[in-house]
Amino acid sequence: MALRANKISRRIKVALCLIAIAISQLVVSMPGSGFSAAQTKSRKKAAAQTQKPAAKPSPTPTLLERLGEPPPPNPLPPKKEEQISPGDVISVETTEVMLPVTVRDANGRLVSQLTRDDFRVFEDDRQQPLRDLALRQVPVDAILMIDASSSAVRNLDDFRRAAEGFAKDLAPEDRISLIKFDDTVQLLQDWTSSRFQLQRALNRVVPGMFTRFYDALLLAAREQYGSTRSRRAVIVLTDGIDSGKGTSLESAVRALMQSQVTVYVVSNTEISRAEKQADLDSLTSGTDSAQRFNKVQIDGLRLGLQALDQSEQMLADLTTATGGRLYKPRSFDALEATYAEVAEELRHQYALYYTPTNKTRDGGFRRVRVEPTTPTYQTRTRVGYFAPKG
């Protein structure tokens, strides 16, 4: 019996020990056990920091998002010193003036065998001594520009053939760039002497909407021409009707004159006018009831014809101010011959150099006039420039 009692006693002691161990572990995990609430919170925070969830990858921006919106052109501020008409402005940063001059005889043919003694240059009605004369020795940087919102884009093959023919007629050292404008202004080909590069760029011309004509002229004048001493020309195919809102005609012309750019316009106004007039004649030849029914369309055509008239006058002023020329072909089939005529003029254009006798650096406007010594000849050049200041 004593042995049995001893076994039971040992079992009770072992059970008590196990209970004591369990109680001690429970006490350790309870508040007041030597581990404060702050320490417990700190441990949980550390554990959470070591198990941060992986950040979600940001979406890769598209090419358009990386490029952002194209900045609109900023029109140049108007000059306050003088009231000068839009075409009366170029800037000259050096004391030497270079004037590209075209000479034609009484029959309109180009004259190409003149010397320095065949010209007289006047600045503010004072004759200037000519320093030099060059014919076909000054390279041309020519921008081909197309209005992709007008009816011209329906005849792109005609324009491409005309542009390629124009490039072939230039000298090897001449350069060409290509700009398309509609609701945007796009440089499709930067300066190149490669006819192959131009041909590839011409295939990228696609139709658009609206007409940022003035924006295109401003950006071409301010961005495309650097400090080279080349002759500078823009040859643009357009109807001239601008629907942009950023640039005024005055700002565009001022920029062109400041960059000493000659503008040649191949206008499709005659082509558009013939189409609108034919539609108008057809509608107005009907009965009174038919004309009343088509009144909105008839009024629209008449407004369109008025817009073409105003546009032609604007284009004439633009080309006269810059020393260029306005061409009005009657069909797109004539584009190739028209562009060839522009190229011929550029090949036979004189470059007259003189140093003004007026040394005053007052930033004032100087009007320029070139007269041939042969009375039957007619000359064409830009109308003036602004003298350097300071």
Sequence and secondary structure as in RCSB ss.txt:
>XXXX:A:sequence
MALRANKISRRIKVALCLIAIAISQLVVSMPGSGFSAAQTKSRKKAAAQTQKPAAKPSPTPTLLERLGEPPPPNP
LPPKKEEQISPGDVISVETTEVMLPVTVRDANGRLVSQLTRDDFRVFEDDRQQPLRDLALRQVPVDAILMIDASS
SAVRNLDDFRRAAEGFAKDLAPEDRISLIKFDDTVQLLQDWTSSRFQLQRALNRVVPGMFTRFYDALLLAAREQY
GSTRSRRAVIVLTDGIDSGKGTSLESAVRALMQSQVTVYVVSNTEISRAEKQADLDSLTSGTDSAQRFNKVQIDG
LRLGLQALDQSEQMLADLTTATGGRLYKPRSFDALEATYAEVAEELRHQYALYYTPTNKTRDGGFRRVRVEPTTP
TYQTRTRVGYFAPKG
>XXXX:A:secstr
 HHHHHHHHHHHHHHHHHHHHHHHHHHHTSTTSS  HHHHHHHHHHHHHHT           HHHHH        
    SS    TTS  B  SS EEEEEEEE TTS B     GGGEEEEETTEEE EEEEEES S EEEEEEEETTS
GGGGGHHHHHHHHHHHHHHS TT EEEEEEESSSEEEEEEEE  HHHHHHHHTT    SS  HHHHHHHIIIII 
 S  SEEEEEEEE      SS  HHHHHHHHHHTTEEEEEEE HHHHHHHHHHHHHHHHTS HHHHHHTHHHHHH
HHHHHHHHHHHHHHHHHHHHHHT EEE  SSGGGHHHHHHHHHHHHHT EEEEE  S    B  EEEEEEEESST
T EEE   EEE  B 
